[in-house]
Amino acid sequence: MKGKYVFLAALIGLFAVNGFGQKDDGGTNEQNAPVTLKTGQTIKRGEALSGKAKKVSIENVFKEPGKFADQKVAVSGVIVRSCKMEGCWMELAEKEGGRSVRVTFGDHAFFIPLNAAGMKVNAEGVFKAKTLSKEQVDHLINEDGAKFENRNTDGTVTEVSFDATGVELTKTK
């Protein structure tokens, strides 16, 4: 009987140590760890791209955001910058120097490598218009390096963003 209690205590201890040892604070994980790719190599995150979503231009979305809201579409471009803490967002532009959209990945459903800036992207997801609180904006700017074109007088930002369900990242240089 004593052996059962010792085994049970050891099992509980193993799970407790494993649970406490996991990071939920944005530490490096299998998905966001920096990658070394050769030119032309591709990595995938999130759901597989269906290839069936209507391809849209980011520039056209900015002209008429309501026209594209809440419908699954496909976009492509280059990562201008990305979250340096977790790999939980990126800014995507059709080309270097173009207007960019902030791309999120569900409620942290997946992450991209911390060194993904400059990679080519194909993605599927949904455009959304929303207002970010002053606290969210400050966090994104101060801790993650995000940039916003227009900040409201109260410190909030109304943005058009893209919530990706899946992405394919390709090394171009």
C-alpha positions as CSV (number, residue, x, y, z in Angstrom):
1,M,0.0,0.0,0.0
2,K,2.9,2.4,0.9
3,G,4.3,1.8,-2.6
4,K,1.1,3.0,-4.2
5,Y,1.3,6.3,-2.2
6,V,4.9,6.8,-3.1
7,F,4.2,6.2,-6.8
8,L,1.2,8.5,-6.7
9,A,3.2,11.2,-5.0
10,A,6.0,10.9,-7.6
11,L,3.4,11.1,-10.4
12,I,1.8,14.2,-9.0
13,G,5.3,15.7,-8.4
14,L,6.2,15.0,-12.1
15,F,3.1,16.7,-13.4
16,A,3.5,19.7,-11.0
17,V,7.1,20.2,-12.1
18,N,6.2,19.9,-15.8
19,G,3.3,22.4,-15.3
20,F,5.4,25.0,-13.4
21,G,8.2,24.7,-15.9
22,Q,6.1,25.6,-18.9
23,K,6.2,29.2,-20.1
24,D,3.1,31.2,-20.8
25,D,4.9,34.5,-20.8
26,G,6.0,34.6,-24.4
27,G,9.0,32.4,-24.1
28,T,10.6,30.8,-27.1
29,N,8.8,27.7,-28.3
30,E,8.9,25.3,-31.3
31,Q,6.9,27.7,-33.5
32,N,8.6,31.0,-32.7
33,A,12.2,29.9,-32.4
34,P,14.4,31.7,-34.9
35,V,14.8,29.6,-38.1
36,T,17.6,29.3,-40.6
37,L,16.2,28.8,-44.1
38,K,17.8,28.6,-47.5
39,T,16.4,30.9,-50.2
40,G,13.2,29.4,-51.5
41,Q,12.5,27.3,-48.4
42,T,9.0,27.6,-46.9
43,I,7.6,26.9,-43.5
44,K,3.9,26.8,-42.5
45,R,2.1,27.8,-39.4
46,G,-1.6,27.4,-38.5
47,E,-4.1,25.7,-40.7
48,A,-3.1,24.6,-44.2
49,L,-4.0,27.1,-46.9
50,S,-7.1,25.9,-48.8
51,G,-6.2,27.8,-52.0
52,K,-10.0,28.4,-52.4
53,A,-10.1,31.8,-50.6
54,K,-10.6,34.9,-52.9
55,K,-7.2,36.6,-53.4
56,V,-7.4,40.3,-52.4
57,S,-4.9,43.2,-52.5
58,I,-4.1,44.8,-49.2
59,E,-4.1,48.2,-50.9
60,N,-7.7,47.6,-52.1
61,V,-8.8,46.5,-48.6
62,F,-7.6,49.9,-47.2
63,K,-9.6,51.7,-49.8
64,E,-12.9,49.8,-48.9
65,P,-12.4,47.9,-45.6
66,G,-16.1,47.2,-45.1
67,K,-16.3,45.4,-48.4
68,F,-13.9,42.7,-47.2
69,A,-14.9,42.5,-43.5
70,D,-15.6,39.1,-42.0
71,Q,-15.1,37.0,-45.2
72,K,-12.2,34.6,-45.6
73,V,-9.7,35.8,-48.1
74,A,-6.1,35.2,-49.2
75,V,-3.4,37.8,-49.1
76,S,0.3,37.8,-49.9
77,G,3.3,40.1,-49.4
78,V,6.4,40.6,-47.3
79,I,6.8,40.9,-43.5
80,V,7.8,44.4,-42.7
81,R,8.2,43.8,-39.0
82,S,7.0,41.3,-36.4
83,C,6.6,40.8,-32.7
84,K,10.0,40.3,-31.1
85,M,8.7,38.9,-27.9
86,E,6.5,36.0,-29.0
87,G,6.1,36.0,-32.7
88,C,2.4,36.6,-32.1
89,W,1.8,39.3,-34.9
90,M,3.4,40.6,-38.0
91,E,3.0,43.6,-40.3
92,L,2.4,42.6,-43.9
93,A,2.8,44.8,-46.9
94,E,2.3,43.8,-50.6
95,K,5.9,45.0,-51.2
96,E,8.8,46.7,-49.4
97,G,7.8,50.3,-48.5
98,G,4.1,49.6,-49.1
99,R,1.3,50.2,-46.6
100,S,1.1,47.4,-44.1
101,V,-1.6,45.7,-42.2
102,R,-1.1,44.1,-38.7
103,V,-1.7,40.4,-38.9
104,T,-2.6,38.3,-35.8
105,F,-3.1,34.6,-35.4
106,G,-6.4,34.0,-33.7
107,D,-6.1,34.1,-29.9
108,H,-2.4,33.1,-30.1
109,A,-3.4,29.9,-32.1
110,F,0.1,29.8,-33.6
111,F,3.3,31.9,-33.8
112,I,5.9,32.8,-36.4
113,P,9.6,32.7,-36.0
114,L,11.1,35.7,-34.2
115,N,13.3,36.4,-37.2
116,A,10.6,36.3,-39.8
117,A,10.9,39.9,-40.9
118,G,11.7,40.1,-44.6
119,M,10.1,36.8,-45.5
120,K,7.5,36.4,-48.2
121,V,4.0,35.4,-46.9
122,N,0.9,33.8,-48.3
123,A,-1.9,33.8,-45.8
124,E,-5.6,33.1,-45.4
125,G,-7.9,34.8,-42.9
126,V,-10.4,37.5,-42.2
127,F,-10.0,41.4,-42.2
128,K,-11.4,43.1,-39.2
129,A,-11.8,46.8,-38.2
130,K,-11.5,47.4,-34.5
131,T,-10.3,50.0,-31.9
132,L,-7.3,49.1,-29.8
133,S,-7.2,50.5,-26.3
134,K,-4.5,53.0,-25.3
135,E,-2.9,50.2,-23.2
136,Q,-2.8,47.8,-26.1
137,V,-1.3,50.5,-28.4
138,D,1.3,51.4,-25.8
139,H,2.3,47.7,-25.4
140,L,2.5,47.1,-29.1
141,I,4.6,50.2,-29.7
142,N,6.9,50.1,-26.6
143,E,7.5,46.4,-26.2
144,D,7.0,45.0,-29.7
145,G,8.0,47.8,-32.1
146,A,4.6,48.2,-33.8
147,K,3.9,51.4,-35.8
148,F,0.6,53.1,-36.3
149,E,-0.2,55.8,-38.8
150,N,-2.8,57.6,-36.8
151,R,-3.4,57.6,-33.1
152,N,-6.7,59.0,-31.7
153,T,-6.5,61.9,-29.2
154,D,-7.4,59.5,-26.4
155,G,-4.4,57.2,-27.3
156,T,-6.5,54.5,-28.9
157,V,-6.1,53.4,-32.5
158,T,-8.8,52.4,-34.9
159,E,-7.2,49.8,-37.2
160,V,-7.9,47.5,-40.0
161,S,-6.2,44.2,-39.2
162,F,-6.0,40.7,-40.6
163,D,-6.6,37.6,-38.5
164,A,-4.8,34.8,-40.2
165,T,-5.9,31.2,-39.9
166,G,-2.8,29.9,-41.7
167,V,0.4,31.3,-43.2
168,E,3.2,30.1,-45.4
169,L,6.5,31.9,-45.0
170,T,9.2,31.8,-47.6
171,K,12.8,32.9,-47.4
172,T,13.5,35.2,-50.4
173,K,17.1,36.4,-49.8
